[in-house]
Amino acid sequence: MRGVVMHGPGDVSVEERERPQIVVPSDAIIRVPASCICGSDLWPYRGIAEMSWPTPMGHEYVGIVEEVGDAVSTIKPGQFVIGSFFASDNTCEICQAGYQTHCVQRQPGAATGAQSEFVRIPLADGTLVATPGEPDPELIPSLLAASDVLGTGWFAAVAAQAGPGKTVAVVGDGAVGLLGVLAAQQLGAERIIAMSRHEPRQKLAREFGATDIVEERGDEGVARVKELTGGLGAHSVVEAVGTEESMRQAIRSTRPGGHVGYVGVFHDVALPVEELFFSGINLHGGPAPVRRFLPEFIDLIWNRRIDPGKVFDLELPLDQAAPGYDAMDTRQAIKVLLRS
């Protein structure tokens, strides 16, 4: 089968790889009609994150079940499914509390190598959720978004306690940040401030529900948020970047008693502990428990109440993955969908 492999920073190719097989009885093999490139894939692409080479790429996926192990009982061949980038049993106490990324049997990188024609999914019964039937083709981008970026942006908004009467600020205008805007709107936020310097992303943020756009960054961005909120700061702030600058901007944009939901994959971030101590704000976040939200997402997308697939502004065949990485790295694209 064909699959995307990264050989080092800036070095991506599509190669023939061995088709995955059932390894343990709780596995499933799915055929992947569509996958995508994630913003977190750009960290190793830019040489920022350490990784062993060569590495199969991709962790976001939808697909048709081809084969299941003997222990799989709820997922059947032929079903169209969505899953998370963490495998979980979805039955332990931690999963039942809604934190499947911390499942006692969790397997990070569950779908490693999903930018390919087939992928093995561990703990299939707990990790995968079937759609009501074969989706219409136009729904596939939105269902694919549900496998990571929608769930990540949604978790950030939930962690920030976005809701009715709240002002929400979103730091980051990538796919996760933009879908954090959509999530805040769905959760009933009264005002949503999107922080973005890029006109196409600003436009999409407004489509998703942003009421205000702040182009400034750093201390200037914080000052602008304070100005828009009567000097107090936002009730809820979504941090969707993962740099020290973005974390400080998020923390300082939050009013005392407010909440920051942080989901940006962090690199070289040192939090100002003394500042946090005296800020009176709440921090909650980490790897998003996407599996918690998948049934709700499927219902919303299936009934065409949300269209998170709009974050895909470039679609390429799998063989053109390398130009897709370059397009995202140079901010020519928000998010790239790859068709197998």
N, C-alpha and C positions, 0 to 999 in steps of 0.2 A: 504494500500500500504506500501511498505518498504521504509525507508528513514534513512539517517544518522543523528544522534543526538549527540551533545557534552554535556556531563554532568559536565565537569570541565576540568582543564588542564590535558592533557594526557588521558582523559577518553572519548573515542568515541565508539559508538555502532550503529548497524543497527537494527531498531525497526519497528514495525507496527505503522503507523501513519494514521490519517484520510485523506482520499483522498480529495484534494482541490476542492472547488466548485466556481462557478461564484458568486461574491459578489456584484459587480456593473456592469452595462451594457457594460462598456468598457473593461471588462476582457476577457481573453482567458485561456483555460486549455490546456496544451500540455502534451503529453506522451514523456518521456525523455529516449531515448535509450542509451544515453551516457552523462555523466557529468564528473567532474574532481575535483581534490583538488588543491586549489590555495595557493601560497606562503603566502598570507594574512591570510589564515585559520590557519597558524602555529602560528600567534601571540597569539590568545587565547589558542591554544593547548599547547603553552609553558608557559602560565600563564602571558604573558606580557600585553596583551590587556584585559581590563575589559569587562565582558559580563554577562548577566543574564543567569542562568542555569535552566533547560536544554534548548538548542538552536538547532533547525534544521539547518543543514549546507549546504553550496553550493550556488553559484551565477553564475556559468557558465553552459551554456546549449545549446543544440539543441534539436529539437523534432518535433513530428507530432501533428498538431492541432486536438484536440478531440472535443472541444466545444467552442463556442464564445458567448459573450453577445449580447443583442439586438442592442446595439449601434456600434458594430464592423462591418465595411463595406468592408475593403480591405483584411483582413485576413480570410481565409476560412478553415473549417474542411477538413482534409486530406492533407493540405499543409505541407511541410517540412520547418521549420523556424529556424532562429537564432535571438537572441536578446541580448540586453545589460543588465548589472547588475543594471542600472538605468532605470526606466520607464520614458518615455518622450512623449509629444504629437507630437513632430517633426513638429509642425506648428507655434509655437510662434516665436517672433523675435529672441530670444536667440538661439533656435534650428536652425532657418534658418541661423544664423551666424556660426553654426557648433559647438555649445556648449550645446549639449543635456543634459549633466550632470548638467546643471544649468537651465534647462527648468523651466518655471514659474509653471508648474504642476508636476515637477519632483518627483519621489518617489524612494529614495535610497533603496537599498536592494530589488529591484523589484522582483527578482527571489529567494528570501531567501528560503532555503530548496530545492534547485535544485538537490542536491545529493539524488535523490529519483526517484520513477517511474513516478510521475506526479507533475506538478508545475503550479501554477496560475500566469499569467502574466498580470499586470495592464496596462492600456493604450495600448492595443494590437496593434491597428492600427499604432501608432507611434513608438512603441518599437520593434516590430517584423518585420523581412524582410524574405520573402519567397525565396527559391532557385528556379531555373528554372524547377525543377522536383524532383523526388526521387533521391538522390545522390547515386552514387556507394559506396559500403561499405568502400572502401579504402579512400574516401574523408571525411568521418565523423570526424576523428581526426583533420584534418585541419580546417574544418568548426567549430568544437568545440573550437579550439584555437582562432578563429575569434571572439568569444563571449566575450573575455576579454584580454588575454595576447598578442595576436597579435595586437589588437587595442590599448592596453596600450603602448606596445613597439613602435608602429607606431606613436602614438601621441607624445611620448617623442622625437622621431627623428624629427617630424615636428616642435614641439615646440623649438627644438634646431637648427632649420633651416638647417638640413642636406641637402646636395644637391651637384650638380656638382662642382668640384674644392675644395670641403671642406674635411678637416680631421675631422673625428668623433671619439671620445673616448666613450666607453660604460663602465660605472661602475656598476658591477653586472652581474653575469653569471647564474642567474636563468632563468626561461622561458621568463620573460619580457625582461631581458637584452639581451638574445640570439635573441629574435625576434626584439629587437631594432637594432641589427646588421643586420638582414634581411631587416628591413625597410630602414636603411641607404643605404644598397646596392641597393634596389629598387628605392630609391630617387636619386640615381646617385652619391653618395659620392665617392671621389677619393681614400681616404684611411680610413680604419676603424680599430681602435685599440680596441681590446676586452681585458678587464682586468679580468683575471681568473687564478686560481691556480690549476684547476682540469682538467686533461687530457681529459676525455670524453666531457666535456663542451667546452674545447678549440677546440677539433676536430669538434664539431657541429658548433661552432662559425665560423670556417674556411669554413665549408660547406655553411654557410649562407652569407659569403662574407668578413669575417675579413681578413685583410692583415697583421696585427701584433697582437701579444699576449704579454701582460704585466702581469707578475705574482706578482709583488710587490704591496703592499697596502700602504695606508696612504701617508706620505711625500715621501717615497721611490717610490711609484707608481706615484706620481705627478712628481718627478724628472725624472722618466723614460719617461713619456709622453712628458715632456719638451725636453728631449734629442732627442726623435724621431721627434720633430717638430721644430728643430732649435732654441730651447730655448724659443719659443713663447707660446706654448700650443695649444690645439686643437681649431678649429673654433667652433665645436659643441660638446657638451658632454651630454650624456644620463645618468641620475641618476635613477637606477632601484632597489634600496635597501630600503632606508628610514631610515637609521641610521645617527647620527650626523657625524660619521667618513666618511660615503659614500658621504654625502652632502659636507663636507669640501674638500674631495678628488676631487669631481666633480668641485666645484667652483675654486679650485686652479689649476686644469688641463686645465682651459679655458683661452684662450688668451684675452687680452683687446679687447672689441668690439664683443667678441664671445657670444654664447648662451648656456645656460644649460636648458635642458628639464627634469624636475623632476617628476617622477610618482611613486616612491617607497612610499608605505603607511608608513608614518613617525611615529616614536615613540621616545619621549624624545630628540627631535632635537632643539637645540638653534643655530640660525644662527649668524655668526660673522658680525654684522651690519657694524661696522667700516671698516672691511676688504672688505665687499661688496661695500661700498661707494667708496672706492679707487680702486676697481678692474676694473671698467669699463665694467663689463659683464652684460648680460641680463638673467633674470630668468623667466621661464614660465612653468607651469605644473599644477598638481593636478589630480583629478579623470578624467580619459580619456573619452572623448565623443565618445565611441566606435560606437555608432549608426551612426555617421557621415561617417564612413569608410566602413560600412557593405556592401553596394552595390558593391563597388570597390573590397573588399576582396572576395566576392562571385564570381565575375567575374574572378579574378586571380586564385582562387582555382579551380573553375569549369573547367577552361581551362588549369589547371595543370601547371601554370606559377610559382607558389610558393607552397611550401610544409611545412607550419608551424607546421603541426602535428608531425614533427620529434622531437619536444620537449617532446612528451610523450614517455618516455623510460621504462615505466612500465604500464601494463594494467591488471586490476583486476576486478572480478565481484563485484557488489555493496556490497554484503555481506562481502567482504574482505576489506572494507574501513579502518578499524582500522590498519591493517598492512600497508596500503597505506600511512596513516598519518605518521606512524613511519618511513617508507622508505624515505619520503620527509624530515622529521625532522632531520634524521641522514645523509642526503645528499647521500643516496644510490640511490635516483631517482631524476631526474630533475623535472618531473611532472607526476602525476599519473592519468590515465584515468580509470573511473569506468563505467562498462557496466551494465545496469539495466536488 
